[in-house]
Amino acid sequence: QMVTEATRGNNILDLLFTTNPALVNNIEIHPGMSDHGVIITDINIKAKKSKKKPRKVHLFKKADWDNFKSDVEQELTKFLEDQEKVETSTTEDLWLFLKETIMNAVNKHIPQKMIGGKQNYTGSTRISND
């Protein structure tokens, strides 16, 4: 417990706990908007930085939907014309064919760009309590 001054009347009701008192540089008690004082403190910590991994995103607003639809229809028609292949395919085979057909059309007709690599700060370096 780091607060040693009264924060409400003659009582210490607003608290600051730490397991490492050396990190707390300064504690000030200011009048609050209620009947409690406001604790303002400087704590010697750094915000944790985590870098977002770059990732690929699709720009659906710029997609060529007509050619996308045409490519998928052509592949499905070609597949369905091969009656032997249709009859001998398992559910897993059909799913993989459909998924590959759609993903090929996505990669061909929907532009992509890389995003990420920005730093994301977690934590806070200014703490107040009222």
N, C-alpha and C positions, 0 to 999 in steps of 0.2 A: 504494500500500500504506500503510494508516494505522496498523497495529499496530506499536508500537515496543518493547513489553515482551515478555519470554519467556512463552510459553503452554504449554510442555512442557519441564520442566527448564530448561536455559539456552538453549533454541532457540525461535525464533518460527515455530511450525508452523500456527497458526490465523490466518487472514488476513482483512482487510477491504479490498477494492479499491474505488476510486471514481475517476471522471474529474473530480470537482468536490470537492476537499478542504474547501472553505468550507462545505459542507453538514454536515460531521461536527463536532458540538459537543463531544462528550465520549466518551472511550473508557476503560473500566475492565476490568481482568482480575481475575476472581474464581476461587477454587479450584473445579474442576469435580468431578463424581462419578467421573470416570475420571482418567487421568494427564494429561489436557489441561486447561488453564484455559478458563474461559468468558469470551467477549468480550461485554461489554454496552456498547452505544453509543447515543447520541442523535443522530439524523440529522434535520436540519431540512427535512422534506418534508411535503407535505400529501397526504392520501389523495385519490385521484381519485374524484370523484363523478359518477355517471352516473344520470340520471333515467330510469326505465323509462317507456316510452310507455304511456298508458292503452289498454286493449284490452277488447273485449267477450268475455265467456265465457258459455257456456250452462250453465244449472243443470239438468242432466239428471235429478237426483233429484226435481225438482218438475215434471217434464214431464207433460202430459196425453196419455198414450200411446194411449188409446182413440180420442180424436178425431184424433190424429196419423195413426193407421192408417186410420181412416175417410176422412179427407180424401185421403190418397194413393190408397186404393182407388177412391174416386169419380172422381178425375182420370184414373187409369189406365183404368178402365172406360169413361169418356166418350171417351177417346182411341181405345181399341180398337174402339169402336162405329162410328167413322168410318173405314170400310174403305179409302176412297180416300186418306185422309191416311196411314194405316198403310203402304199400298203405295208411296206416292210419297216417303216420308220417307227421308232418308239416315241413315247411322249417326250422323253429327254431329247431325242434327236430333233423332233419338231420344235421344241422350245429353243434349242441352240441355233437352229436354222433361222427362226423368227428373230431371235435376239441379234444374231450376226447381221442379218439383212437390215434391220433397223439401225444398228450401230454403224454399219458401213454408210448408209444414207445420211445419218447424222454427221459423221466425220467428213463426208463429201459436200454436204449442202448447208451445214450450219457452222458459221465461223466461230472460232474459239480465240480466247486470249488468256494469258497467264496473269493471275492476280496473287497478291500476298507479299510476304517479305516485309511487311510493316511491323513495327514493334508495338506490342500491346503491354501497357503498364497495368500491373495489378497492385493493390495496396494503396496506402495513403501516407503522405509524409506530414500532414497537418491534421491533428486530431483535436477536436473540441467536444465538450460534453456539457449539456445544460439541462 
